[in-house]
Each structure stands twice: as C-alpha cells, then as structure tokens.
C-alpha cells in the first residue's frame, strides 16, 4: 500500500503532546514532514493544528476570522506557520488539507466555493474533514474530489476538548481504504484510535450514532442523580455502588459529581449537541430508522436552551429536573 510520499513515514504516536504544558519528551519529527493546510482554528481545530506543528509538519493556517489565526500564531511562537488569506491560498502547495469548521454551509464554502481549497489543491492530495456535518455533504465532497484524484476522508471525532488537548481523540473515518490509510499517519498526531468505518459519509453517520448514545446516557444519568438526591442518599456512596457495574459509562465516571454540583463548563455545548442530534434525526428519516429516544432528548435540550443555558455543556440537561419535591 502506497501513501503520498510526504506523509508515508507518519508521525510518532507516543508520547502524545499536551498543549497545556511544555512537552518533556516531544514526538520525533516526521521523517518527511507534510505541507499541511489547516482551516478552522476553534477549540478543536486550534489544538489539532498545534499537535501537527509539534510533530514536525509544515503548517499553513486559515480562519475566517483573521484575528483568530493571528492569535493562534502568536500563542504558538515555537511553530513556524504561514497565515493564509483564503482557503484557496492555504491549499496552494499543500500535500494535505484539513478542515474543522461549523456546519455544512461553512464546509461547502471553504472547500467547494470558487475561492475554496479544492480550487487550488494539487491533484492526488489528501483532504481530511473533522467537522461534524451531514453524510450528504461528505459524499458530495468526495464526488467533487474525484476529478482531481483527491483522497477524501470524512473524519469526525469523539473525545471533546480534553481528548484533543491530550492527543487521545477517537476518529471515525469514511472514505476509500487508500484515503484512510494515507490519513492515519497525520491523524495519529492527535488521535488514540482511528477506525475506518466505511465508504464516504460513513464517518459522519457513525458520529451521529455516537451523539445519540451520549444524549441517551446523559438523560438517564440526569434522572438517576436527581432521583438519588430526592431520596436523600449519599451520592458518593451511590457512585461507589453503581459505577463499577452495568450502569457504568464515561458520562458517569466524568460527570456524575459535577452534575450533582451544578458545574457545567466542560466544553461541548448544548447548542452544538442540538445541531448534531438534528443531523442524526435527518439521516434517520432518510434511511427509515426509528429514533424516538433521540427525538425526546432533543426536546429536553430545547427546554435547556429556553432556560438560557444553551452555551453550557451537555450535562446541563439535569437543570430541567427539579431538585426538590413539588418544584418546577
């Protein structure tokens, strides 16, 4: 199996660089660093780009808000980087283009518009998208890339802000075997697990399933915590008793105590979850899947938005449940 020469050797997977503290044992530089254009420098994208720079790749960055790109450059003075003026400018001479933006329209704009990355990306290059979007736009991008023989991978992630900072994300990839194999050495700069789940669009569909599972787990955990509080149980003892059994989940391990304390500042916002659940329900209608629990939890999140907590993290779902008997 042949990878593009610029990424063939890949980057070391261990140790993972931590963006919050100086790296004591940084990963060795890639034998043949790739020229990587990174488009979208939000919480997730900014950290991913940082890992790629620490891994020795040559970075070109672009963000629609120029000030954010300049701030990223100033905050990462140890990384040599060029700030591009447009997605098309970023893609000039790139071996790899990576996007991490907001939604379908944002992605189409930075990739497929007349000034988008595909207008200048060289034939045979690699394109990776980390945005959580519809499977439809992922498939459209793959079709648009065929004429230029581009290797396209839809690669949404799971693990959140803490996962991207520690370089331990899980990534679900859609695309051809050749495309995903080419992407692995790049993705390993910030991922612990890279799974090829199927053809173009399959990565996005798998991410929808991931979000459905998270939403259901948070809804159940919310009710369990409030139930235990109203029953006047010692929550530490409840956690000790149930967290090692069949009820155990990542959400329980990481959010049980913070939800009980009304702490909801852990990254992934309610507003973003509603976007993701909307994508899942749209896809469910397309394929004829029944998702009543997803639809119900989505309506619970509508309540949270109406209460003014749309910017808090998804565990704020517990806010809609009364703390005391007889209250609303």
Secondary structure, DSSP 8 states (H G I E B T S, - for coil): ----TTTSS----SS---TTS--SS-----TT--EEEEE--SHHHHHHHHHHHHTT-EEEEE-SSHHHHHHHHHHTTTS-EEE-SSHHHHHTT-SEEEE--SSHHHHHHHHHSTTSGGGT--TT-EEEE-S---HHHHHHHHHHHHTTT-EEEEEEEESHHHHHHHT-EEEEEES-HHHHHHHHHHHTTTEEEEEEEESTTHHHHHHHHHHHHHHHHHHHHHHHHHHHHHTT--HHHHHHHHTTSTT--HHHHHHHHHHHTT---SSSBHHHHHHHHHHHHHHHHHHT---HHHHHHHHHHHHHHHTT-TTSBGGGGGGGS-SSTT--
